[in-house]
């Protein structure tokens, strides 16, 4: 059976024998050609836990809309027109609206990227900007000791609206909800204080109410104040198939329930070989983002097995601190120990990869320099076919294989014996 894995704007393909293939993990049956604007309008007209957006805002108020940066698949250009139409219906003029792209710890974007995310027409009408970690307001401290600093422009607005897509997140449980404003619009130091809880046993993909990372970031966002969220779930073609609007927690949990029903995948057992990708651009721009798919694959591979990670990573590591940690020549055990002793943002991604590497070998099919990758925990490949042949040679003709073409979105759940 030929299976394709997203690779940049294209794909790489491998032929897996039926006798080897345990499962191809794909989302449940989802609409291929949904009416995205109808889905958004229905959600906006029936918000969860709040009044309709047009009834929350009032003329004369400054409105901050926070949405995702270019590293996320959130289709802001489809969502923003519907949200701004709601604001216009309430009498809010364009000049009283600011769109902020939540960078978190990511790089600044280009004007072309901002225009792409906002849509050409809205970009020409409304101020669009990146969040700034250098110009923030301190608004308090969470019960877990996280110092909460939020972008000044966002905090000086009268109302805050957060937009995002919901998918599995390897230590916050799910993306979306409060994450747009915190850590999305915060500082590296505050983000690190929150992310240090990723080493807690309850901080894993799909975990919510007992997850200390999620609890902490929602407390931080509560201090900032979010008036309304719009969260969407996407199908593998990145089309909106579900939307939930309204109160920060209630609407987010509603979207999470929908996502889990579509993207949690049962597997008969852990496999010798797991092949995984993020589904291609923009999720595989760099290794920093690809790590999320790798972490989900950890739940599908047996101890002592091999994960083949497939992704372009044409922008390289994607973070300088992460790169330093990956090239440090430390063992996986040493990386995990060092992060436990001194949490460093960027180092946390290397530690997450180290956690996978403790369990299995990692072959990495990418566009990155093989010589540089050779200094990391990853074994470099340019071709998926070559990587797969090498893995088969290790485990033999009867090796079991699980394929995860949408690794960041599909969570393997082993059947209980």
LOLUMBA-892184 format. One line per field, with one value per residue (C-alpha): residue number from 1; z, y, x. Coordinates in nm, 2 decimals, always signed. Example, Ala and Ser with C-alpha at 12.3 -4.5 7.8 and 13.67 -1.06 7.14 Angstrom:
REM LOLUMBA-892184
n <- 1 2
w <- +0.78 +0.71
v <- -0.45 -0.11
u <- +1.23 +1.37
***
This chain:
REM LOLUMBA-892184
n <- 1 2 3 4 5 6 7 8 9 10 11 12 13 14 15 16 17 18 19 20 21 22 23 24 25 26 27 28 29 30 31 32 33 34 35 36 37 38 39 40 41 42 43 44 45 46 47 48 49 50 51 52 53 54 55 56 57 58 59 60 61 62 63 64 65 66 67 68 69 70 71 72 73 74 75 76 77 78 79 80 81 82 83 84 85 86 87 88 89 90 91 92 93 94 95 96 97 98 99 100 101 102 103 104 105 106 107 108 109 110 111 112 113 114 115 116 117 118 119 120 121 122 123 124 125 126 127 128 129 130 131 132 133 134 135 136 137 138 139 140 141 142 143 144 145 146 147 148 149 150 151 152 153 154 155 156 157 158 159 160 161 162 163 164 165 166 167 168 169 170 171 172 173 174 175 176 177 178 179 180 181 182 183 184 185 186 187 188 189 190 191 192 193 194 195 196 197 198 199 200 201 202 203 204 205 206 207 208 209 210 211 212 213 214 215 216 217 218 219 220 221 222 223 224 225 226 227 228 229 230 231 232 233 234 235 236 237 238 239 240 241 242 243 244 245 246 247 248 249 250 251 252 253 254 255 256 257 258 259 260 261 262 263 264 265 266 267 268 269 270 271 272 273 274 275 276 277 278 279 280 281 282 283 284 285 286 287 288 289 290 291 292 293 294 295 296 297 298 299 300 301 302 303 304 305 306 307 308 309 310 311 312 313 314 315 316 317 318 319 320 321 322 323 324 325 326 327 328 329 330 331 332 333 334 335 336 337 338 339 340 341 342 343 344 345 346 347 348 349 350 351 352 353 354 355 356 357 358 359 360 361 362 363 364 365 366 367 368 369 370 371 372 373 374 375 376 377 378 379 380 381 382 383 384 385 386 387 388 389 390 391 392 393 394 395 396 397 398 399 400 401 402 403 404 405 406 407 408 409 410 411 412 413 414 415 416 417
w <- +0.00 -0.10 +0.17 +0.12 +0.39 +0.36 +0.29 +0.25 -0.04 -0.17 -0.03 +0.01 -0.05 +0.07 -0.03 +0.28 +0.25 +0.38 +0.60 +0.78 +0.81 +1.14 +1.08 +0.89 +1.14 +0.99 +1.13 +1.15 +0.88 +0.84 +0.57 +0.28 +0.14 +0.43 +0.40 +0.62 +0.64 +0.73 +1.01 +1.14 +1.12 +1.31 +1.59 +1.61 +1.63 +1.92 +2.14 +2.44 +2.78 +2.66 +2.48 +2.10 +2.02 +1.88 +2.22 +2.42 +2.24 +2.22 +2.01 +2.14 +2.27 +2.15 +2.03 +2.03 +1.81 +1.88 +1.63 +1.53 +1.35 +1.03 +1.21 +1.29 +1.05 +1.18 +0.88 +1.01 +0.67 +0.67 +1.03 +1.06 +0.81 +1.01 +1.34 +1.20 +1.05 +1.41 +1.53 +1.25 +1.33 +1.68 +1.54 +1.59 +1.31 +1.16 +1.33 +1.67 +1.59 +1.60 +1.49 +1.68 +1.57 +1.87 +1.83 +2.16 +2.13 +1.74 +1.50 +1.37 +1.05 +0.72 +0.58 +0.32 +0.58 +0.78 +0.47 +0.39 +0.73 +0.75 +0.39 +0.15 +0.20 +0.58 +0.58 +0.39 +0.63 +0.98 +1.17 +1.17 +1.40 +1.57 +1.95 +2.12 +2.41 +2.46 +2.53 +2.78 +3.09 +3.41 +3.53 +3.81 +3.91 +3.90 +4.19 +4.05 +4.05 +3.68 +3.64 +3.38 +3.13 +2.83 +2.51 +2.59 +2.29 +2.37 +2.73 +2.67 +2.46 +2.61 +2.47 +2.38 +2.12 +2.07 +1.76 +1.72 +1.59 +1.82 +1.78 +2.01 +2.20 +2.34 +2.69 +2.71 +2.61 +2.32 +2.14 +2.13 +2.39 +2.64 +2.46 +2.21 +2.47 +2.71 +2.62 +2.27 +2.37 +2.66 +2.71 +2.69 +3.07 +3.15 +2.88 +3.04 +3.38 +3.25 +3.03 +3.31 +3.42 +3.10 +3.30 +3.51 +3.44 +3.37 +3.10 +2.79 +2.47 +2.53 +2.90 +3.01 +3.35 +3.55 +3.33 +3.53 +3.21 +3.09 +3.44 +3.47 +3.13 +3.18 +3.51 +3.34 +3.06 +3.32 +3.47 +3.13 +3.05 +2.74 +2.64 +2.35 +2.16 +1.82 +1.80 +1.49 +1.41 +1.07 +0.85 +0.70 +0.41 +0.65 +0.60 +0.89 +0.99 +1.33 +1.52 +1.89 +2.01 +2.34 +2.69 +2.71 +2.88 +2.78 +2.41 +2.41 +2.58 +2.33 +2.04 +2.22 +2.25 +1.88 +1.80 +2.02 +1.86 +1.52 +1.58 +1.86 +1.69 +1.84 +1.76 +1.81 +1.97 +1.96 +1.64 +1.55 +1.30 +1.31 +1.01 +1.10 +0.94 +1.03 +0.71 +0.52 +0.50 +0.72 +1.00 +0.89 +0.84 +1.10 +1.35 +1.64 +1.50 +1.37 +1.73 +1.80 +1.55 +1.68 +2.03 +1.93 +1.75 +2.09 +2.19 +1.89 +1.88 +2.10 +2.33 +2.12 +1.79 +1.53 +1.45 +1.10 +1.11 +0.77 +0.73 +0.51 +0.80 +0.53 +0.80 +1.00 +1.38 +1.41 +1.74 +1.84 +2.20 +2.07 +1.82 +2.08 +2.30 +2.00 +1.90 +2.26 +2.22 +2.54 +2.57 +2.59 +2.96 +3.02 +2.83 +3.04 +3.36 +3.26 +3.18 +3.51 +3.70 +3.49 +3.26 +2.94 +2.68 +2.36 +2.56 +2.64 +2.28 +2.28 +2.61 +2.44 +2.16 +2.41 +2.58 +2.25 +2.18 +2.52 +2.39 +2.02 +1.75 +1.54 +1.16 +1.02 +0.65 +0.58 +0.38 +0.66 +0.63 +0.71 +0.85 +1.11 +1.19 +1.24 +1.55 +1.71 +1.84 +1.50 +1.21 +0.89 +0.56 +0.24 +0.12 +0.31 +0.09 +0.21 +0.57 +0.56 +0.39 +0.67 +0.94 +0.78 +0.77 +1.14 +1.23 +0.95 +0.69 +0.95 +1.12 +1.22 +1.09 +1.19 +0.95 +1.08 +0.79 +1.02 +1.33 +1.50 +1.48 +1.54 +1.89 +1.90 +2.18 +2.23 +2.28 +2.64 +2.67
v <- +0.00 +0.34 +0.60 +0.97 +1.20 +1.58 +1.73 +2.11 +2.20 +1.84 +1.50 +1.19 +0.84 +0.49 +0.15 -0.05 -0.42 -0.51 -0.78 -0.51 -0.24 -0.24 +0.09 +0.42 +0.68 +0.93 +1.15 +1.01 +1.07 +1.45 +1.67 +1.71 +2.02 +2.19 +2.53 +2.70 +3.04 +2.87 +2.68 +3.01 +3.20 +2.93 +2.93 +3.31 +3.33 +3.07 +3.13 +2.91 +3.08 +3.44 +3.68 +3.72 +3.92 +4.21 +4.24 +4.24 +4.52 +4.88 +5.19 +5.38 +5.07 +4.97 +4.60 +4.37 +4.06 +3.81 +3.53 +3.28 +3.35 +3.18 +2.87 +2.76 +2.63 +2.85 +3.00 +3.35 +3.49 +3.29 +3.37 +3.74 +3.86 +3.70 +3.83 +4.19 +4.18 +4.11 +4.41 +4.63 +4.52 +4.66 +4.99 +4.94 +5.12 +4.97 +5.23 +5.10 +4.74 +4.60 +4.25 +4.11 +3.79 +3.60 +3.51 +3.34 +3.25 +3.24 +3.47 +3.80 +3.77 +3.96 +4.20 +3.94 +3.68 +3.92 +4.01 +3.64 +3.56 +3.86 +3.85 +4.13 +4.33 +4.33 +4.39 +4.71 +4.83 +4.73 +4.76 +4.42 +4.37 +4.11 +4.08 +4.24 +4.07 +4.40 +4.61 +4.44 +4.51 +4.30 +4.20 +3.96 +3.62 +3.28 +3.04 +2.84 +3.14 +3.23 +3.61 +3.72 +3.99 +4.05 +4.27 +4.63 +4.69 +4.39 +4.48 +4.85 +4.75 +4.75 +4.41 +4.11 +3.85 +3.54 +3.32 +2.99 +2.63 +2.33 +2.03 +1.81 +1.97 +1.76 +1.91 +2.16 +1.89 +2.08 +2.41 +2.69 +2.87 +3.07 +2.99 +3.28 +3.54 +3.34 +3.23 +3.38 +3.74 +3.71 +3.72 +3.44 +3.45 +3.42 +3.15 +2.96 +2.98 +2.82 +2.56 +2.43 +2.23 +2.02 +1.77 +1.69 +1.34 +1.50 +1.73 +1.53 +1.53 +1.51 +1.60 +1.90 +1.95 +1.78 +1.93 +2.19 +2.36 +2.41 +2.51 +2.77 +2.93 +2.95 +3.12 +3.37 +3.44 +3.49 +3.76 +3.92 +3.89 +3.73 +3.85 +3.60 +3.32 +3.17 +2.83 +2.60 +2.24 +2.16 +1.85 +1.71 +1.95 +2.24 +2.32 +2.43 +2.15 +2.28 +2.61 +2.69 +3.05 +3.22 +3.19 +3.10 +2.76 +2.64 +2.71 +2.57 +2.24 +2.21 +2.22 +1.98 +1.73 +1.75 +1.71 +1.41 +1.24 +1.28 +1.26 +1.01 +0.68 +0.33 +0.11 -0.27 -0.24 -0.04 -0.09 -0.16 +0.13 +0.44 +0.68 +1.03 +1.37 +1.70 +1.70 +1.94 +2.32 +2.53 +2.28 +2.14 +2.47 +2.38 +2.11 +2.32 +2.27 +1.91 +1.80 +1.79 +1.51 +1.33 +1.34 +1.19 +0.91 +0.83 +0.68 +0.44 +0.30 +0.02 +0.06 -0.01 +0.07 +0.34 +0.66 +0.80 +1.17 +1.32 +1.70 +1.96 +2.18 +2.42 +2.68 +2.45 +2.42 +2.72 +2.85 +2.94 +2.80 +2.48 +2.45 +2.49 +2.22 +1.98 +2.03 +2.00 +1.64 +1.54 +1.21 +1.22 +1.14 +1.43 +1.67 +1.56 +1.60 +1.94 +2.07 +1.94 +2.13 +2.45 +2.51 +2.70 +2.79 +2.62 +2.36 +2.22 +2.12 +1.93 +1.76 +1.65 +1.50 +1.34 +1.18 +1.01 +0.92 +0.74 +0.51 +0.47 +0.56 +0.86 +0.88 +1.23 +1.28 +1.65 +1.92 +2.01 +1.97 +1.60 +1.70 +1.92 +1.67 +1.41 +1.60 +1.55 +1.27 +1.22 +1.02 +1.22 +1.11 +1.28 +1.01 +0.84 +0.53 +0.49 +0.55 +0.29 +0.03 +0.09 +0.04 -0.28 -0.41 -0.35 -0.54 -0.78 -0.86 -0.91 -0.57 -0.40 -0.05 +0.23 +0.53 +0.87 +1.12 +1.38 +1.32 +1.65 +1.60 +1.23 +1.08 +0.70 +0.53 +0.16 -0.09 -0.22 -0.58
u <- +0.00 +0.14 +0.11 +0.19 +0.33 +0.32 +0.66 +0.66 +0.43 +0.46 +0.48 +0.71 +0.56 +0.64 +0.51 +0.42 +0.33 -0.01 +0.14 +0.35 +0.09 -0.09 -0.28 -0.29 -0.40 -0.62 -0.90 -1.25 -1.50 -1.51 -1.67 -1.43 -1.60 -1.77 -1.95 -1.70 -1.87 -2.20 -2.02 -1.87 -2.20 -2.39 -2.13 -2.12 -2.50 -2.51 -2.21 -2.14 -2.15 -2.17 -2.39 -2.35 -2.03 -2.22 -2.40 -2.07 -1.89 -2.01 -1.92 -1.63 -1.45 -1.11 -1.11 -0.81 -0.83 -0.56 -0.50 -0.23 +0.10 +0.23 +0.35 +0.00 -0.26 -0.54 -0.72 -0.74 -0.82 -1.15 -1.24 -1.16 -1.42 -1.70 -1.57 -1.52 -1.87 -2.00 -1.81 -1.94 -2.29 -2.23 -2.11 -1.73 -1.54 -1.22 -1.00 -1.10 -0.98 -0.63 -0.53 -0.24 -0.06 +0.04 +0.41 +0.48 +0.84 +0.84 +1.01 +0.86 +0.66 +0.70 +0.44 +0.36 +0.28 +0.06 -0.13 -0.17 -0.31 -0.54 -0.65 -0.57 -0.89 -0.88 -0.50 -0.57 -0.84 -0.72 -0.40 -0.22 +0.08 +0.29 +0.28 +0.58 +0.76 +0.95 +0.64 +0.42 +0.21 +0.25 -0.10 -0.02 +0.10 -0.07 -0.10 +0.19 +0.42 +0.40 +0.46 +0.21 +0.31 +0.10 +0.15 +0.06 -0.16 -0.37 -0.40 -0.49 -0.79 -1.14 -1.23 -1.02 -1.12 -0.91 -0.91 -0.74 -0.76 -0.79 -0.56 -0.36 -0.07 +0.20 +0.21 -0.08 -0.33 -0.49 -0.41 -0.66 -0.86 -0.65 -0.32 -0.38 -0.32 -0.10 +0.16 +0.08 +0.12 +0.36 +0.74 +1.00 +1.05 +0.68 +0.64 +0.93 +0.76 +0.45 +0.62 +0.84 +0.53 +0.56 +0.77 +0.47 +0.31 -0.03 +0.11 +0.05 -0.14 -0.52 -0.49 -0.69 -0.85 -0.57 -0.30 -0.08 +0.03 -0.33 -0.44 -0.17 -0.21 -0.59 -0.54 -0.30 -0.54 -0.82 -0.60 -0.57 -0.94 -1.07 -1.42 -1.48 -1.31 -1.36 -1.20 -1.22 -1.14 -0.99 -1.00 -0.68 -0.73 -0.72 -1.09 -1.31 -1.54 -1.64 -1.65 -1.71 -1.75 -1.80 -1.66 -1.29 -1.32 -1.66 -1.62 -1.27 -1.38 -1.66 -1.42 -1.18 -1.46 -1.53 -1.16 -1.12 -1.41 -1.25 -0.88 -0.82 -0.72 -0.73 -0.43 -0.41 -0.06 +0.26 +0.46 +0.82 +0.82 +0.61 +0.62 +0.49 +0.46 +0.29 +0.10 +0.32 +0.34 +0.31 +0.34 +0.68 +0.86 +1.11 +1.20 +1.07 +0.72 +0.77 +0.85 +0.47 +0.41 +0.71 +0.57 +0.24 +0.43 +0.58 +0.24 +0.25 +0.60 +0.73 +1.02 +1.33 +1.15 +1.21 +1.02 +1.06 +0.99 +0.90 +0.91 +1.08 +1.22 +1.35 +1.39 +1.61 +1.58 +1.35 +1.49 +1.84 +1.82 +1.66 +1.94 +2.21 +2.05 +2.01 +2.38 +2.51 +2.63 +2.45 +2.27 +1.89 +1.91 +2.15 +1.91 +1.62 +1.82 +1.95 +1.60 +1.47 +1.74 +1.71 +1.42 +1.51 +1.25 +1.38 +1.56 +1.21 +1.17 +1.50 +1.39 +1.07 +1.26 +1.49 +1.19 +1.10 +1.46 +1.48 +1.21 +1.30 +1.55 +1.45 +1.52 +1.46 +1.37 +1.41 +1.58 +1.82 +2.19 +2.27 +2.61 +2.45 +2.18 +2.45 +2.55 +2.20 +1.99 +1.84 +1.97 +1.94 +1.78 +1.68 +1.44 +1.16 +1.21 +1.57 +1.48 +1.21 +1.44 +1.70 +1.43 +1.30 +1.66 +1.68 +1.35 +1.31 +1.05 +0.77 +0.82 +0.50 +0.43 +0.20 +0.16 +0.07 +0.03 -0.12 +0.08 +0.02 -0.35 -0.39 -0.34 -0.27 -0.46 -0.35 -0.63 -0.63 -0.52
***
